[in-house]
Amino acid sequence: MSDAKTNIGAIEWCDLTVNNAENIKDFYSDVVGWQSKAESMGEYDDYNIILPESGDTVAGICHARGSNSNLPAQWLMYVNVEDVKASANKCIALGGEVLDGPRTMCGKQFCVIKDPAGAVLALVSA
């Protein structure tokens, strides 16, 4: 993820949380041509998704376990905001819902919101 203070509103990451990340990463590898690399989560592996030609890591495919167990199975974009807690409160005030967090994840503040139409989005800040 890039510099949080200069990229407010930027899509910083996306990942997919599903019951069986291993099978689904194989599905996308076959359909799209991505490569994957296991990322240890302690008792299981999630997967970094890598572009085959550049080697760039562009996304993640995660198991719906632990702190991810309540996330819906869909591609989730992570958008950089100035203050996750303030954005979560604004979401609620505008008729949305906070599905997860705010909490710390990978050294950043994080939450998942659901807008009034039912779509979900992750928010991150330094």
TORTOR-376371 format. One record per residue (C-alpha): residue number from 0; residue in one letter; x, y, z. Coordinates in steps of 0.5 Angstrom, whole numbers, plus 500, padded with zeros to 3 digits. Example, Ala and Ser with C-alpha at 12.3 -4.5 7.8 and 13.67 -1.06 7.14 Angstrom:
REM residues 2
+-----+---------+-----+-----+-----+
! num ! residuo !  c1 !  c2 !  c3 !
+-----+---------+-----+-----+-----+
!   0 !       A ! 525 ! 491 ! 516 !
!   1 !       S ! 527 ! 498 ! 514 !
+-----+---------+-----+-----+-----+
This chain:
REM residues 126
+-----+---------+-----+-----+-----+
! num ! residuo !  c1 !  c2 !  c3 !
+-----+---------+-----+-----+-----+
!   0 !       M ! 500 ! 500 ! 500 !
!   1 !       S ! 502 ! 507 ! 498 !
!   2 !       D ! 503 ! 513 ! 503 !
!   3 !       A ! 497 ! 514 ! 506 !
!   4 !       K ! 497 ! 522 ! 507 !
!   5 !       T ! 498 ! 523 ! 500 !
!   6 !       N ! 493 ! 518 ! 497 !
!   7 !       I ! 486 ! 520 ! 501 !
!   8 !       G ! 481 ! 516 ! 496 !
!   9 !       A ! 486 ! 512 ! 493 !
!  10 !       I ! 484 ! 504 ! 492 !
!  11 !       E ! 490 ! 501 ! 496 !
!  12 !       W ! 489 ! 494 ! 495 !
!  13 !       C ! 483 ! 488 ! 494 !
!  14 !       D ! 482 ! 481 ! 496 !
!  15 !       L ! 477 ! 476 ! 496 !
!  16 !       T ! 475 ! 472 ! 503 !
!  17 !       V ! 472 ! 465 ! 501 !
!  18 !       N ! 471 ! 459 ! 505 !
!  19 !       N ! 477 ! 455 ! 501 !
!  20 !       A ! 482 ! 460 ! 499 !
!  21 !       E ! 486 ! 454 ! 496 !
!  22 !       N ! 481 ! 452 ! 491 !
!  23 !       I ! 479 ! 459 ! 489 !
!  24 !       K ! 486 ! 462 ! 488 !
!  25 !       D ! 487 ! 456 ! 483 !
!  26 !       F ! 480 ! 458 ! 480 !
!  27 !       Y ! 483 ! 465 ! 478 !
!  28 !       S ! 490 ! 462 ! 476 !
!  29 !       D ! 487 ! 458 ! 471 !
!  30 !       V ! 482 ! 463 ! 469 !
!  31 !       V ! 486 ! 469 ! 469 !
!  32 !       G ! 493 ! 467 ! 469 !
!  33 !       W ! 495 ! 469 ! 476 !
!  34 !       Q ! 500 ! 466 ! 480 !
!  35 !       S ! 500 ! 465 ! 487 !
!  36 !       K ! 504 ! 465 ! 493 !
!  37 !       A ! 502 ! 462 ! 500 !
!  38 !       E ! 502 ! 467 ! 506 !
!  39 !       S ! 502 ! 464 ! 513 !
!  40 !       M ! 497 ! 466 ! 517 !
!  41 !       G ! 499 ! 461 ! 523 !
!  42 !       E ! 495 ! 455 ! 522 !
!  43 !       Y ! 493 ! 456 ! 515 !
!  44 !       D ! 496 ! 460 ! 509 !
!  45 !       D ! 492 ! 465 ! 505 !
!  46 !       Y ! 495 ! 467 ! 498 !
!  47 !       N ! 498 ! 473 ! 495 !
!  48 !       I ! 496 ! 474 ! 488 !
!  49 !       I ! 502 ! 476 ! 483 !
!  50 !       L ! 502 ! 478 ! 476 !
!  51 !       P ! 506 ! 473 ! 472 !
!  52 !       E ! 510 ! 477 ! 467 !
!  53 !       S ! 512 ! 483 ! 472 !
!  54 !       G ! 512 ! 479 ! 479 !
!  55 !       D ! 508 ! 485 ! 482 !
!  56 !       T ! 503 ! 483 ! 488 !
!  57 !       V ! 496 ! 486 ! 486 !
!  58 !       A ! 491 ! 482 ! 491 !
!  59 !       G ! 490 ! 477 ! 496 !
!  60 !       I ! 485 ! 471 ! 497 !
!  61 !       C ! 484 ! 469 ! 504 !
!  62 !       H ! 480 ! 464 ! 508 !
!  63 !       A ! 474 ! 466 ! 511 !
!  64 !       R ! 477 ! 465 ! 518 !
!  65 !       G ! 479 ! 468 ! 525 !
!  66 !       S ! 478 ! 476 ! 524 !
!  67 !       N ! 476 ! 475 ! 517 !
!  68 !       S ! 470 ! 470 ! 518 !
!  69 !       N ! 465 ! 475 ! 518 !
!  70 !       L ! 467 ! 478 ! 511 !
!  71 !       P ! 462 ! 477 ! 505 !
!  72 !       A ! 465 ! 472 ! 500 !
!  73 !       Q ! 466 ! 478 ! 494 !
!  74 !       W ! 472 ! 482 ! 492 !
!  75 !       L ! 473 ! 487 ! 497 !
!  76 !       M ! 477 ! 494 ! 495 !
!  77 !       Y ! 481 ! 497 ! 500 !
!  78 !       V ! 480 ! 505 ! 500 !
!  79 !       N ! 485 ! 510 ! 503 !
!  80 !       V ! 482 ! 515 ! 508 !
!  81 !       E ! 484 ! 520 ! 513 !
!  82 !       D ! 481 ! 517 ! 519 !
!  83 !       V ! 478 ! 510 ! 519 !
!  84 !       K ! 474 ! 511 ! 526 !
!  85 !       A ! 471 ! 518 ! 523 !
!  86 !       S ! 469 ! 515 ! 516 !
!  87 !       A ! 466 ! 509 ! 520 !
!  88 !       N ! 462 ! 514 ! 524 !
!  89 !       K ! 460 ! 518 ! 518 !
!  90 !       C ! 458 ! 511 ! 514 !
!  91 !       I ! 453 ! 510 ! 520 !
!  92 !       A ! 450 ! 517 ! 520 !
!  93 !       L ! 449 ! 516 ! 513 !
!  94 !       G ! 445 ! 510 ! 513 !
!  95 !       G ! 451 ! 505 ! 512 !
!  96 !       E ! 453 ! 499 ! 517 !
!  97 !       V ! 460 ! 497 ! 520 !
!  98 !       L ! 461 ! 490 ! 518 !
!  99 !       D ! 468 ! 489 ! 522 !
! 100 !       G ! 472 ! 494 ! 526 !
! 101 !       P ! 475 ! 499 ! 526 !
! 102 !       R ! 481 ! 495 ! 528 !
! 103 !       T ! 489 ! 495 ! 527 !
! 104 !       M ! 491 ! 490 ! 521 !
! 105 !       C ! 498 ! 490 ! 518 !
! 106 !       G ! 500 ! 496 ! 522 !
! 107 !       K ! 494 ! 500 ! 519 !
! 108 !       Q ! 487 ! 502 ! 522 !
! 109 !       F ! 482 ! 498 ! 518 !
! 110 !       C ! 474 ! 497 ! 517 !
! 111 !       V ! 469 ! 494 ! 513 !
! 112 !       I ! 463 ! 498 ! 511 !
! 113 !       K ! 456 ! 497 ! 508 !
! 114 !       D ! 453 ! 502 ! 504 !
! 115 !       P ! 445 ! 503 ! 504 !
! 116 !       A ! 445 ! 499 ! 497 !
! 117 !       G ! 448 ! 493 ! 501 !
! 118 !       A ! 455 ! 494 ! 497 !
! 119 !       V ! 461 ! 493 ! 502 !
! 120 !       L ! 468 ! 497 ! 502 !
! 121 !       A ! 474 ! 497 ! 506 !
! 122 !       L ! 477 ! 503 ! 509 !
! 123 !       V ! 484 ! 504 ! 511 !
! 124 !       S ! 489 ! 509 ! 514 !
! 125 !       A ! 496 ! 510 ! 517 !
+-----+---------+-----+-----+-----+
